[in-house]
Amino acid sequence: MKPENIYKKDNVQYDVDKLNQEAKDLFAAMLTAQGKLREAEINAMISRAALMKLHDEISTHLTDDAIFNPDQLELLDSDSIGNK
């Protein structure tokens, strides 16, 4: 019968149930961390897809009136320095 929990290292398989309690706890923590990492990867993928959709949606609201030209700001700053 195949063990339920197997830890593999350097091409050697270990039956976790035959290890001491500390090793069993470490293995359980590794499984939890692996699950959380997978969940984080899925959340990142969902966030990237949502961000792409939001970029598409905001594009429909952009107008020429809202275009900001940083060069104009520099000209305004230069003019206001001369007026002080």
C-alpha positions in Angstrom: 0.0 0.0 0.0 1.3 3.4 -1.0 1.9 5.9 1.9 -0.6 8.8 2.0 2.1 11.5 2.5 5.3 11.3 0.6 8.2 13.8 0.7 10.7 13.5 -2.1 14.2 14.8 -1.9 17.2 14.0 -4.1 15.2 11.3 -5.9 14.4 9.5 -2.6 10.9 9.2 -1.4 10.1 9.3 2.3 6.9 8.2 4.1 6.1 11.2 6.2 3.9 9.2 8.6 7.1 7.3 9.7 9.0 10.6 10.5 9.0 12.2 13.9 6.3 14.7 14.9 8.4 17.8 14.1 9.0 16.5 10.6 5.2 15.8 10.2 4.5 19.4 11.3 7.0 20.8 8.9 5.5 18.8 6.1 2.0 20.0 7.0 3.4 23.6 7.0 4.9 23.0 3.6 1.6 21.8 2.2 -0.1 24.9 3.6 2.5 27.2 2.2 2.3 25.5 -1.2 -1.5 25.9 -1.2 -1.2 29.6 -0.3 1.4 30.2 -3.0 -1.0 28.6 -5.6 -3.8 30.8 -4.3 -1.6 33.9 -4.6 -0.7 32.9 -8.2 -4.4 32.6 -9.1 -5.2 35.9 -7.4 -2.4 37.6 -9.3 -3.7 36.1 -12.6 -7.2 37.4 -11.8 -5.9 40.8 -10.8 -3.9 41.1 -14.1 -7.0 40.2 -16.1 -9.1 42.7 -14.2 -6.5 45.4 -14.6 -6.4 44.8 -18.4 -10.2 45.0 -18.5 -10.2 48.2 -16.5 -7.6 49.8 -18.9 -9.9 48.9 -21.7 -13.0 50.4 -20.0 -11.3 53.7 -19.0 -10.1 54.1 -22.6 -13.7 54.6 -23.6 -13.9 57.7 -21.4 -10.7 59.5 -22.4 -11.2 62.8 -24.2 -9.0 65.3 -25.9 -10.0 67.9 -23.3 -8.3 65.8 -20.6 -5.0 65.4 -22.3 -2.2 66.7 -20.1 1.0 68.0 -21.7 3.9 68.2 -19.2 5.7 70.6 -21.5 3.0 73.2 -20.9 3.5 72.9 -17.1 7.2 73.6 -17.5 6.3 76.8 -19.5 3.9 77.9 -16.8 6.5 77.3 -14.1 9.0 79.4 -16.0 6.6 82.2 -16.5 5.6 82.3 -12.9 9.2 82.5 -11.7 9.7 85.6 -13.9 6.6 87.2 -12.4 7.7 87.0 -8.8 
